[in-house]
Amino acid sequence: MSQPTSAPTRTRRELTAWRNAVFVIFILSGLAMATWVARIPGVRDDLGLGKDPSAVGLLILGMSVGAIAGLSVSSPLLVRFGPHKGMVGGLVIVAIGTLSIGFGSTTFHSVPLVAIGLILLGFGNGMVDVMMNVEATAVEREIGKTLLPLMHACFSLGTVFGAGIGALAAWLLVPVAWHLLGIAVVIVVVAVVAIRFIPREAELGDDAEQTERIPFGERFRTSLAVWADWRLILIGVVMLGMAFGEGSANDWISLAVVDGHGQTNSVGAVVFGFFVAAMTVGRVVGGPIVDRIGRVAAIRITAGMGAVGLVLFIVGGPMWVVVIGTVLWGFGVSLGFPLGMSAAADGAANPAARVSAVAIIGYCAFLAGPPLIGFLGQHFGLLNALFLVLALLVAAFLAAPAVRPVSAPPADRRQKAAEPA
């Protein structure tokens, strides 16, 4: 067996192109998800589902099942095919799913075809989610700066693009099928162009040539073995608290402002806007702050801010208190997911499997959190149900030491990245 070779030293220009290409992949992932969400009313109308939310809920469940499946198989697929084929393949699956949704609703009026499209959309995006985060941690290590928060801000930017284009398409009465066809073409073409600037070697943390000889089933069992790592479980606790807080806010802040604090629908929408803005700003400015104070301090500070914000939001009083609480809540959950991804892949073998594991924890929180808050809100009131989010943010605060870097310190990595090619 040949000896593993060290990764080639890259110029600053090559590193910048690599980083920007990963930015684009994050944007495409967000664009795909928001495109479907923006056209849900049109899909529902084309399928003749009426005003029954349970029917749409069952369709969305198919996407969730697909996403969990994609997250689960992403690690062995990344080892088998590498980042180029893996990410392009995942985005092609996303595009096929998008086409199936569009033409299944507009042309064929087929609920099963739309359901299949949603499963494919979830599966492809789940695959890409892990792979792009693994690639992001690789370029982060090479450059020597914290980039994951900014990467996730690019995902948010993609959702803004998707929502805006979807709103414009709906306003112009563009059929869902033609809108989704255009987005599918953009996703594939841009992905093929962007992937050319990503290094072909997979950043897998071990001898890829040796790993390639291992049967797929055995590699899959090895991927599952990472769940025995207690550090990874604690990173998952951080991800759980932050993702639960983000998902619950996305679905319940507006309604909690209306039902819990007695405000109008428009005020509820504005308050939700404060949350999204605070979370996006936190991710944009978070990288340099993390480089200065470290991951552990960043998680503790943001989790503490989120906990204080939740208390202010729940207790309420004047609306300015609720708004301040909302902003602190948004800042509080902004960094947990990207820093958890970065910590999972840091300084250990098989980073793809580790990122997949914590991503599954985070996505389960996204999926299970909002319905659980709704169930508790039905019995104890929506504001009181949010105390569960507060408890999970406290748990994330206590688990923060698990995200401490275990590889070379940032200063050493910056020095390595600055060395001439």
C-alpha positions as CSV (number, residue, x, y, z in Angstrom):
1,M,0.0,0.0,0.0
2,S,1.3,3.4,-0.9
3,Q,2.1,5.9,1.9
4,P,-0.3,8.7,2.4
5,T,0.9,12.0,1.0
6,S,0.5,15.4,2.5
7,A,-2.0,17.8,1.0
8,P,-0.3,20.2,-1.4
9,T,0.4,23.8,-0.2
10,R,-2.0,26.2,-1.9
11,T,-1.6,29.8,-2.8
12,R,-3.8,32.4,-1.2
13,R,-5.6,32.8,-4.5
14,E,-6.4,29.1,-4.6
15,L,-7.6,29.2,-1.0
16,T,-9.9,32.1,-1.8
17,A,-11.4,30.4,-4.8
18,W,-12.0,27.3,-2.7
19,R,-13.7,29.2,0.0
20,N,-15.9,31.1,-2.5
21,A,-16.9,27.9,-4.2
22,V,-18.1,26.5,-0.9
23,F,-20.0,29.7,-0.2
24,V,-21.8,29.1,-3.5
25,I,-22.7,25.5,-2.5
26,F,-24.2,26.8,0.7
27,I,-26.2,29.4,-1.2
28,L,-27.5,26.7,-3.6
29,S,-28.7,24.5,-0.7
30,G,-30.6,27.4,0.8
31,L,-32.0,28.4,-2.6
32,A,-33.4,24.9,-3.2
33,M,-35.1,24.7,0.2
34,A,-36.6,28.2,0.1
35,T,-37.9,27.7,-3.5
36,W,-40.1,24.8,-2.4
37,V,-41.3,26.7,0.8
38,A,-42.2,29.8,-1.2
39,R,-44.4,27.9,-3.7
40,I,-46.2,25.6,-1.1
41,P,-49.5,27.5,-1.6
42,G,-49.2,27.1,-5.4
43,V,-48.4,23.4,-5.1
44,R,-51.3,22.9,-2.7
45,D,-53.7,24.7,-5.1
46,D,-52.5,22.7,-8.1
47,L,-53.0,19.5,-6.2
48,G,-56.5,20.5,-5.1
49,L,-55.7,19.9,-1.4
50,G,-58.0,22.7,-0.2
51,K,-57.2,24.4,3.1
52,D,-56.4,21.2,5.0
53,P,-52.9,21.7,6.6
54,S,-52.6,18.1,7.5
55,A,-52.3,17.1,3.8
56,V,-49.4,19.5,3.2
57,G,-47.9,18.3,6.5
58,L,-47.8,14.7,5.3
59,L,-45.9,15.9,2.2
60,I,-43.4,17.8,4.3
61,L,-42.9,14.7,6.4
62,G,-41.7,12.9,3.2
63,M,-39.0,15.6,2.8
64,S,-38.0,15.2,6.4
65,V,-37.7,11.4,6.0
66,G,-35.6,11.9,2.9
67,A,-33.3,14.4,4.7
68,I,-32.6,12.0,7.6
69,A,-31.8,9.3,5.1
70,G,-29.5,11.6,3.2
71,L,-27.7,12.7,6.3
72,S,-27.3,9.0,7.4
73,V,-25.6,7.9,4.1
74,S,-23.6,11.0,3.4
75,S,-20.4,9.9,5.2
76,P,-19.8,6.6,3.3
77,L,-20.9,8.3,0.0
78,L,-18.4,11.1,0.6
79,V,-15.6,8.5,1.2
80,R,-16.7,6.5,-1.8
81,F,-17.1,9.3,-4.4
82,G,-15.2,12.3,-2.9
83,P,-16.4,15.9,-2.6
84,H,-16.7,16.6,-6.3
85,K,-19.0,13.8,-7.3
86,G,-20.7,13.7,-3.9
87,M,-21.8,17.4,-3.8
88,V,-22.6,17.6,-7.5
89,G,-24.5,14.3,-7.3
90,G,-26.4,15.5,-4.2
91,L,-27.4,18.8,-6.0
92,V,-28.5,16.9,-9.1
93,I,-30.8,14.8,-6.9
94,V,-32.1,18.0,-5.4
95,A,-32.7,19.3,-9.0
96,I,-34.5,16.1,-10.0
97,G,-36.7,16.4,-6.9
98,T,-37.5,20.0,-7.6
99,L,-38.5,19.1,-11.1
100,S,-40.7,16.3,-9.8
101,I,-42.4,18.7,-7.4
102,G,-43.0,21.2,-10.1
103,F,-44.3,19.0,-12.9
104,G,-46.0,16.6,-10.5
105,S,-48.2,19.5,-9.2
106,T,-48.7,21.7,-12.3
107,T,-48.7,19.2,-15.1
108,F,-49.8,15.8,-13.7
109,H,-51.6,17.0,-10.5
110,S,-50.2,13.9,-8.8
111,V,-49.7,13.8,-5.0
112,P,-47.4,10.7,-5.2
113,L,-45.1,12.4,-7.7
114,V,-44.9,15.5,-5.6
115,A,-44.2,13.3,-2.5
116,I,-41.4,11.5,-4.4
117,G,-40.0,14.9,-5.4
118,L,-39.9,16.0,-1.8
119,I,-38.2,12.8,-0.7
120,L,-35.5,13.4,-3.3
121,L,-35.2,17.0,-2.4
122,G,-34.7,16.1,1.3
123,F,-32.4,13.3,0.5
124,G,-30.1,15.3,-1.8
125,N,-30.0,18.3,0.5
126,G,-29.2,16.1,3.4
127,M,-26.3,14.6,1.5
128,V,-25.0,18.0,0.5
129,D,-25.5,19.4,4.0
130,V,-22.9,17.1,5.5
131,M,-20.5,17.2,2.5
132,M,-20.5,21.0,2.3
133,N,-19.9,21.3,6.0
134,V,-17.0,18.8,5.8
135,E,-15.6,20.8,2.9
136,A,-16.1,24.1,4.8
137,T,-14.2,22.8,7.8
138,A,-11.4,21.7,5.5
139,V,-11.0,25.1,3.9
140,E,-11.4,26.7,7.4
141,R,-8.4,24.7,8.6
142,E,-6.3,25.6,5.5
143,I,-7.1,29.4,5.8
144,G,-6.8,29.4,9.6
145,K,-9.9,31.5,10.3
146,T,-13.3,30.6,11.6
147,L,-15.6,30.4,8.5
148,L,-18.5,28.1,9.4
149,P,-20.7,30.9,10.7
150,L,-20.2,32.9,7.5
151,M,-20.9,29.7,5.5
152,H,-24.2,29.3,7.3
153,A,-25.0,33.0,6.7
154,C,-24.6,32.1,3.0
155,F,-27.2,29.4,3.4
156,S,-29.5,32.1,4.9
157,L,-28.7,34.3,1.9
158,G,-29.7,31.5,-0.4
159,T,-33.1,31.2,1.4
160,V,-33.6,35.0,1.0
161,F,-32.9,34.6,-2.8
162,G,-35.3,31.6,-3.0
163,A,-38.1,33.4,-1.1
164,G,-37.7,36.6,-3.1
165,I,-37.7,34.8,-6.5
166,G,-40.6,32.6,-5.3
167,A,-42.7,35.6,-4.2
168,L,-42.0,37.4,-7.5
169,A,-42.9,34.2,-9.5
170,A,-46.2,33.9,-7.6
171,W,-47.0,37.6,-8.1
172,L,-46.4,37.2,-11.8
173,L,-48.5,34.1,-11.9
174,V,-45.6,32.0,-13.2
175,P,-46.7,28.3,-13.1
176,V,-44.9,26.3,-10.4
177,A,-43.5,23.9,-12.9
178,W,-41.7,26.5,-15.0
179,H,-40.4,28.3,-11.9
180,L,-39.0,25.2,-10.4
181,L,-37.6,24.1,-13.8
182,G,-35.6,27.3,-13.9
183,I,-34.3,26.9,-10.4
184,A,-33.3,23.3,-11.1
185,V,-31.3,24.3,-14.1
186,V,-29.6,27.1,-12.2
187,I,-28.7,24.7,-9.3
188,V,-27.0,22.2,-11.6
189,V,-25.2,24.7,-13.9
190,V,-23.8,26.8,-11.0
191,A,-22.9,23.7,-9.0
192,V,-20.9,22.2,-11.9
193,V,-19.0,25.6,-12.4
194,A,-18.4,26.1,-8.7
195,I,-17.1,22.6,-8.0
196,R,-14.2,23.1,-10.4
197,F,-12.6,25.4,-7.8
198,I,-12.8,22.8,-5.0
199,P,-9.7,20.5,-4.6
200,R,-10.4,17.0,-5.8
201,E,-8.8,15.2,-2.9
202,A,-11.4,14.4,-0.1
203,E,-10.5,15.8,3.2
204,L,-11.3,12.7,5.1
205,G,-8.8,12.7,7.9
206,D,-7.3,9.2,7.0
207,D,-5.7,7.3,4.2
208,A,-8.4,7.5,1.5
209,E,-6.7,4.8,-0.6
210,Q,-6.9,2.4,2.3
211,T,-10.5,3.4,3.1
212,E,-11.5,2.9,-0.6
213,R,-10.7,-0.8,-0.2
214,I,-13.1,-1.3,2.7
215,P,-16.5,-2.7,1.6
216,F,-19.3,-0.1,1.7
217,G,-21.2,-1.9,4.4
218,E,-18.2,-2.0,6.7
219,R,-17.6,1.7,6.1
220,F,-21.3,2.4,7.0
221,R,-20.9,0.5,10.3
222,T,-17.7,2.5,11.0
223,S,-19.7,5.7,10.4
224,L,-22.2,4.6,13.0
225,A,-19.4,3.8,15.5
226,V,-18.7,7.5,16.0
227,W,-21.8,7.7,18.2
228,A,-19.8,6.1,21.0
229,D,-17.6,9.2,21.3
230,W,-18.8,11.2,24.4
231,R,-17.2,14.4,23.1
232,L,-19.3,14.1,20.0
233,I,-22.5,13.5,22.1
234,L,-21.8,16.7,24.1
235,I,-21.3,18.6,20.8
236,G,-24.6,17.2,19.9
237,V,-26.1,18.6,23.1
238,V,-24.9,22.1,22.0
239,M,-26.4,21.5,18.5
240,L,-29.6,20.2,20.0
241,G,-30.1,23.3,22.2
242,M,-29.2,25.8,19.5
243,A,-31.2,24.1,16.7
244,F,-34.2,23.6,18.9
245,G,-34.1,27.3,19.7
246,E,-33.8,28.3,16.1
247,G,-36.5,25.9,14.8
248,S,-38.9,26.9,17.5
249,A,-38.4,30.6,16.8
250,N,-39.0,30.2,13.1
251,D,-42.4,28.5,13.6
252,W,-43.7,30.1,16.8
253,I,-42.3,33.6,17.5
254,S,-45.0,35.4,15.4
255,L,-47.8,33.4,16.9
256,A,-46.4,33.8,20.5
257,V,-46.3,37.6,20.0
258,V,-50.0,37.5,18.8
259,D,-51.5,35.0,21.2
260,G,-49.2,35.4,24.1
261,H,-48.6,39.2,24.1
262,G,-51.8,40.3,22.5
263,Q,-50.4,42.0,19.4
264,T,-51.6,42.1,15.8
265,N,-50.5,39.8,13.1
266,S,-48.3,42.5,11.5
267,V,-46.5,43.1,14.8
268,G,-45.8,39.4,15.1
269,A,-44.3,39.4,11.6
270,V,-42.1,42.4,12.4
271,V,-40.9,40.8,15.6
272,F,-40.0,37.6,13.7
273,G,-38.0,39.8,11.3
274,F,-36.0,41.1,14.2
275,F,-35.1,37.5,15.1
276,V,-34.0,36.5,11.6
277,A,-32.0,39.7,11.2
278,A,-30.2,39.2,14.5
279,M,-29.4,35.6,13.7
280,T,-28.0,36.5,10.3
281,V,-25.9,39.4,11.7
282,G,-24.6,37.0,14.4
283,R,-23.4,34.6,11.7
284,V,-21.8,37.2,9.5
285,V,-19.8,38.8,12.4
286,G,-19.3,35.7,14.4
287,G,-16.2,34.3,12.7
288,P,-13.7,37.0,13.7
289,I,-15.2,37.1,17.2
290,V,-14.7,33.3,17.6
291,D,-11.1,33.6,16.4
292,R,-10.5,36.2,19.1
293,I,-12.3,34.6,22.1
294,G,-12.5,30.9,21.1
295,R,-15.3,28.5,20.5
296,V,-16.1,27.7,24.1
297,A,-16.4,31.3,25.2
298,A,-18.5,32.0,22.0
299,I,-20.9,29.2,22.8
300,R,-21.2,30.2,26.5
301,I,-21.8,33.9,25.7
302,T,-24.3,33.3,22.9
303,A,-26.2,30.6,24.9
304,G,-26.3,33.0,27.8
305,M,-27.6,35.8,25.6
306,G,-30.2,33.4,24.2
307,A,-31.3,32.4,27.7
308,V,-31.7,36.0,28.9
309,G,-33.5,36.8,25.7
310,L,-35.9,34.0,26.1
311,V,-36.7,35.1,29.7
312,L,-37.4,38.6,28.4
313,F,-39.5,37.3,25.6
314,I,-41.6,35.0,27.8
315,V,-42.1,37.4,30.7
316,G,-42.8,40.3,28.3
317,G,-44.2,43.6,29.4
318,P,-43.7,46.6,27.1
319,M,-43.1,45.5,23.5
320,W,-39.6,47.0,23.5
321,V,-38.7,44.4,26.1
322,V,-40.1,41.6,23.9
323,V,-38.1,43.0,20.9
324,I,-34.9,43.1,23.0
325,G,-35.5,39.6,24.1
326,T,-36.1,38.5,20.5
327,V,-32.9,40.1,19.3
328,L,-30.9,38.4,22.1
329,W,-32.6,35.1,21.3
330,G,-31.6,35.5,17.6
331,F,-27.9,36.3,18.5
332,G,-28.0,33.5,21.1
333,V,-28.8,30.7,18.6
334,S,-26.7,32.1,15.6
335,L,-23.4,30.3,16.2
336,G,-24.2,27.0,17.8
337,F,-25.0,25.0,14.6
338,P,-22.0,26.1,12.6
339,L,-19.5,25.9,15.5
340,G,-20.9,22.5,16.4
341,M,-20.2,21.3,12.8
342,S,-16.7,22.8,12.9
343,A,-15.9,21.1,16.3
344,A,-17.2,17.7,15.1
345,A,-14.8,17.7,12.2
346,D,-11.9,19.1,14.1
347,G,-8.8,17.0,14.8
348,A,-10.2,13.5,14.5
349,A,-10.5,10.7,12.0
350,N,-13.5,10.2,9.9
351,P,-14.8,13.8,10.1
352,A,-17.6,13.1,7.5
353,A,-19.2,10.6,9.8
354,R,-18.8,12.9,12.8
355,V,-20.4,15.8,11.0
356,S,-23.2,13.5,9.8
357,A,-23.9,12.4,13.4
358,V,-24.2,15.9,14.9
359,A,-26.1,17.1,11.8
360,I,-28.7,14.4,12.5
361,I,-29.0,15.6,16.1
362,G,-29.4,19.2,14.9
363,Y,-32.0,18.3,12.2
364,C,-34.0,16.1,14.5
365,A,-34.2,19.1,16.8
366,F,-35.4,21.2,13.8
367,L,-38.0,18.6,12.9
368,A,-39.2,17.6,16.4
369,G,-38.9,20.9,18.2
370,P,-41.7,22.9,16.7
371,P,-44.4,20.2,17.0
372,L,-43.3,19.5,20.6
373,I,-43.6,23.2,21.4
374,G,-47.1,23.2,19.8
375,F,-48.1,20.2,21.9
376,L,-46.9,21.8,25.1
377,G,-48.4,25.1,24.1
378,Q,-51.8,23.5,23.7
379,H,-51.7,22.3,27.3
380,F,-49.7,25.0,29.1
381,G,-49.8,28.0,26.9
382,L,-47.4,28.9,24.1
383,L,-45.2,31.2,26.2
384,N,-44.8,28.7,29.0
385,A,-43.9,26.0,26.4
386,L,-40.8,28.1,25.5
387,F,-39.3,27.3,28.9
388,L,-38.3,24.0,27.3
389,V,-36.1,26.0,24.9
390,L,-34.6,27.8,27.8
391,A,-33.7,24.6,29.5
392,L,-32.0,23.3,26.3
393,L,-30.0,26.5,25.9
394,V,-28.8,26.1,29.5
395,A,-27.7,22.5,28.6
396,A,-25.8,23.9,25.6
397,F,-24.1,26.4,27.9
398,L,-23.0,23.5,30.2
399,A,-21.8,21.4,27.3
400,A,-19.8,24.2,25.7
401,P,-16.3,22.8,26.6
402,A,-16.9,19.9,24.2
403,V,-16.4,22.3,21.2
404,R,-12.9,23.2,22.3
405,P,-10.4,22.7,19.4
406,V,-8.3,19.6,19.6
407,S,-6.0,20.2,16.7
408,A,-3.4,22.9,16.1
409,P,-4.2,26.3,17.6
410,P,-5.6,29.0,15.3
411,A,-2.3,30.9,15.4
412,D,-0.4,27.9,14.1
413,R,-3.0,27.4,11.3
414,R,-2.9,31.0,10.3
415,Q,0.9,30.8,10.1
416,K,0.6,27.7,7.9
417,A,-1.9,29.3,5.6
418,A,0.3,32.4,5.3
419,E,3.3,30.5,4.1
420,P,4.1,31.1,0.4
421,A,3.4,28.3,-2.0
